[in-house]
């Protein structure tokens, strides 16, 4: 029965085509059809045969049609009669986001002279090396968001400052190979090579398919009908405040069920978060952000539970090419899971995933790894010790 219907269908197509098919355009828009020219020659398209492709993983059917360009094999991916009708999305959905820390792909002019610099490791190990220790974490979520702290540019004119970080455009492959889908560029190194360097960096990141947000630039990531909006800002903050209510409103109007606010704030290597961090973080939650994540201290700080959400004051470093031998090697990724509806999301469920910046005890290979056992427990305890309103928090499992 299937064979007869399919034969009649294809024969009708050839008759309708007529002599114009002698020079037919084989750009088929039907997703169930592909073509492959064969060697023999025919003047007119005629139905030659219909075959069953039992060896095809999609159990496709094959029709052989003769034509001026030679017989053409048309593959029907699956049975038309058995095609399932389109099903509308069902709600709610579960959506998982991983947020991690300061990432610098490249180094400074001085560091590049060293044998253990980031560029040397990239050349030796390949671009897939740097996030390979976190594959199980980043590749199993719906979205990974990090702080991209540096530039990807060929610009040579740099700002007068102590550290200017730079890498080539191709370093975007490090992120895509590492399953990083989004970055914030709201930090104090985005302008290391001036406005041109910043523009190059954003263009290169977006050219690689990575969603970019920060410093007034809103980012939206969409998957399976869920839209995640991202905004972010960097110090200095006027009077220790930052109002993101307009950003949140704009992202909601774009249909975002989830909004993440990222802030570059606090003091480097200070273990306790500041009053300014707390004030800005709480204001962001009140403005409608679903969760707040912080960067810049380069070490882990505490977490505050606030209004059914969390303020992650500092998640520490991640792949950081700006330091060849970090003193503090603790970090963490925040794994948050949302129950998402068509127009909003429930409060996030948080899991702290403790990390080490490298498996090495001396120097670095710029490859963060999952902390295990007692070391993992120690890092979680360190974070919770400096946290607020987290007394009854129980860290869950993410795998």
N, C-alpha and C positions, 0 to 999 in steps of 0.2 A: 504493500500500500504506500509506504513512504517513498519507495523507489519510483512508483508511477506518478505520484503527485510532484515529486521533485523533477522528474523528466519533463512533465507537461509545463511546469513553471519555467524551466530553462529554455525549452523549445519556444515558448511564447516570447521570451526575452530576445531570442535570436531573430525571430520573424519581425518583431517590432524594430529591431536595429536596422534591417535592410542593408543595402549596399554601403551605407555610410559607415558601417562597422568595419569596412575594409581598412579604414584609417582611424579606428576607434581610440579614444583616450582611456587608458587603463587605470586612471586614478579613481578607484572605487571608493565611494563614501560609505557604503554599507559595511558596518563593522564585522559582519559575518562572512564577507567575501575578500579573498586575496587572489592574485593571479600569478601565473608563471608561464612565460612563453616557451614552447617546445620547438623542436628543430624542423619538423616537416612544414610544407607550404600548402595553403588552401586559399582559393579565391574568395570564398564566401564563408561567413561563420555558420557552421552547422553543428548540431548536437551530435557528438560522436558516441559518448557513453556516460553513464553515471556509475561510479564505483563507491564501494564502502571502504573507508579507511580505518579498518579495525585497529591498526597499529598506532593511529594518531591518538595522543593523550586526550584530546577533546572529542574523540569518536566522530570526527568530521566526515562529511561526504565529499566526493570529488566528482566534478563534471568536466568532461573533456569537450571543448568547443573548438572547431576549426576556424581559421581566419586568415586574412592576408599576411599577418605577422607570424603565421604558424599556429598550430593547435595550441590552445591555452588551457591549462589546468586551473579550474576555479574550485577553491576549497571552501566548503560551507562549514563553518566552525560550529558544529552541533546541529541538532535537528530543529528545523524551523517550527515544526508542529509541537515540539517539546519545550520551546523557549518559554521561560517563566515571565509572567507579567511583572512590570516594575512595581516594587514595593516601596511605599513611602517610609521615611525614617521613623523609627520608633523611639520614643522618649520615655524616661530619661536615659542618658548614656553615662558611662564612666570614662573619665578623661584624666590621664596622668601626665604630670609635668615634672621635669627634673631641673632644678636651678643650681648652678655651681658658680665657681669663683673667677678671680682675675686671671685672664689668659692673655699672654703676650707671645705672639709668634714672631720671633726675631729677637735681636738684641741691639746693643748700642755699638757705635763705631769702635770703641775701645774693646768691648767684649768680643767683637768679631775677630780680633787678633789672637784669641786664645784657641787652643786645640779642643777645649771642652765647651765651646760656645754652642748655642742652639743651632746655628747654621751647620756646624760640623756634624752634629748628631743627626740633623735632618738629611744630610748628604749620605751619611753612613747607614742609617737605619731605614730611611724612607719615610714618606709622609703618613703612612698608616700607623707608625710606631707610637705617636704621642698619646693618643686616646685608646690604644689597644688594651690597656689595663682596665678600662671602664666600659668595654663593649657590652657586657651583660646589663649594665645600668642604663646607658644612653640609648641602646638599640631596642630596648623593651618598653620605652615610654611612648607617649604621643608627641611630646615636644620637649626639647632640651634647650634651655636658655642659659647663656653665660655672659660675663662681662668681657668684652673684647677691648683690652687695654693696650693700645699701640696703633700702628699704622701699617697699611699695605700699599706702598707707593714707590715710585722711582724718583720722587722729588728729593733734591739734595739740600735745598735751603731749609735749615732747621731753626727752631726757636732757641734762644739762649737759656738753657736750663741744665740741670745736672744729668738727667737721663732722657735721652731721645730714642724711642723704640721704633724700629722699622723692619719690615719684611717685604718680600716680593709678592706680587699678585697671586702667584701660583700657590702660596701658602693657604689660600682658601680651601685647597684640597684636603688639608689637615682637618679642617672643620667638617667638611662633608663626609670624609672617610670616617670621622669620629661620631657621626650621627648627631651633629649639632645643627639645629634648624633655625635658631634665632640668637641674636646678640644685642646687648645694649652697648652703645658707644658713649654713654654719658660718663666720662671720666677725665682725669687731668692729663691724659696722654694722647687723646684724639687729635690735638693740635700740635703735636711734637714737630711736625713738618708743615705747619701753617695750614691755611685754608685749603690749599691745593692738596696737601696730604690727606686732609680729612675727606675732601670730596672724592679723591681717588679710592680711599679706603671703603667708603660707603658704596661707591659704584662697583668695586671689585667684589665686595661681599654680596651685594644684591645680584650681581651678574652670576654668582655661583648658586643663586637660589636661596640665600640666607636672608631671613627677615631682620631688618635693622630698625632699632628704635633708640631714642635718647636725645636730650637737649632740644626738645620741641618737635622732634620727628616721632610720629606715632607709627607703631608697627602692628600688623594684624596677621596672625597665622590661622589658617583654617584647615580643618581635617574632619571628615565624616559629619559635616554639618555643624561642628563646634568651632566658634571663632574666639580666639584669644587675643586680646588687645594688650599692647605693651607701651609703657611710657617710662621716662627716666630722666634724672637730672643730676648735675654735679655741683659740688661746692664752688665758690662761696654762696651761702644762702643769706639773703637779706633779713636781718633781724632774727636769724635762726629759724626762719619759716619758709615753707614752700607750699603753695596752693595748687593742687593738680585737678581741681574740680572740673575745669573746662576740658582737660584731656579726657577725664573719665566720661564726661557727658558726650564728647565727640565719639569716643570708642563705643559707647552704648548705642549711639545713633547709627553706628556702622553695623550693629547687630552682634557685638561681642557679648557673650555670656560670661566670660571671665576677663578680668583686668588685672594685670600685674604691674606694680610700680617698683622701679629700681632706683636706688639712690647711691651716689658716690659720696661718702660722708665720713665723719669721725676722724680719729687720729691714728696714724700708722703705728702698728705694734702695741697699741693700747688694748688691753684685754677687756676692759669694761666699756660699754657704750656710754655715750655722753647724753646730757640733757637735750642738746640740740637734735641728736638722732631720734630720741624718744618723741620729742615734740613733732618733728616732721613725719615720722612714721605713723604716729597716731592720727595726725591730721589727714594723711593719705587714706587710711582705713575709713575715717569718717567721711571723706570725700567720695567713697564708693569703691576703692580698690579692694580686690578680693584677697590679695596678699602682698606683702612688701618684702623685698630682698635688698640687702645692703652689701657694698663693696668698699674697698680702699684700705682698711687697716692691715691687710695682708696676713692676718691671723684670724682664728675663729673668735667670735664674740657670742654673747648669749642671745636668747630668743625671748620675745615677749608674746604671751597670748593676750590678744586684745579684741574685744567685740566679736567673738567666734572666729577669729582669724589669727594670723601670726605676723610678727615683724621679725625678720631674720636679719639681725643687725650686721653681721659679717660672716660670710661662709668661707673666708680665707682665699688662698690662691688655688690655682688649678694647673694648667700648663703654663708655666711662667718662665719665659726665656730671658728675663731680666736679672736672674740671680743664679750664679753657677754653683752656689753652695749654701742653700737656705738654712738659717739657724733653727727656725720653727717649721716643722714638716707636717703639722696637723692641718687638716681641712675637713670640710664635709659638703655633701650635696643634700639639698632639700628635695625630697620626693613627695609631691603633694598630689592627692587624688580628689577630683571633684565629681559629684553627681550633677550632671548638666541637663537642664530642661531647655525648651525652645527659646526662652527669653531670660534665663538666669541660671545660676548655679548655686548649689548648697555650699555650706561652709567647707573649707578644705580639710582633708585628713592628712596629717603630716607624719612622715617618717624621716628621721635623721640617718643619713648614710655616711658613716665616718670614712675618711680617706687619708692616705699618706701621699705627699707630693712626689715621692719616689720610693722604690723598694730599696734603694741604696741607703747606707748609713753615713756615707761621706760623699760629697759632691752630689751631682744629680744627673739623671738621664732624661729629665723633663717629661717623665711618664708617670702620672699619678696612678695609684692603685687602691683597691678596696682594702681598708683596714680589717683585720680579722682578730677574733678571740679577745684576749685581755686588752690588746692594744685598741681595738674598736670600743670596748667598754670604757676604757680610760678617756678616749676622745669625747664620747657622748657625755660622760660625767663632767668633763671639763666644760663643755658647752652649757649643760644644765645648771652647773654651779653658779654661772654668771647670768642666768636667765631670770625672768620675772613672770610670775603667775603661772608657772609651769610645774608646780609641786605635784599635781596628780597626773602629769603627762606620762604615758606609757609608750615607749618607742615600739613601733610595729615592725613587721617583716615586709620586705619589698620583693622577695624572690622565693 
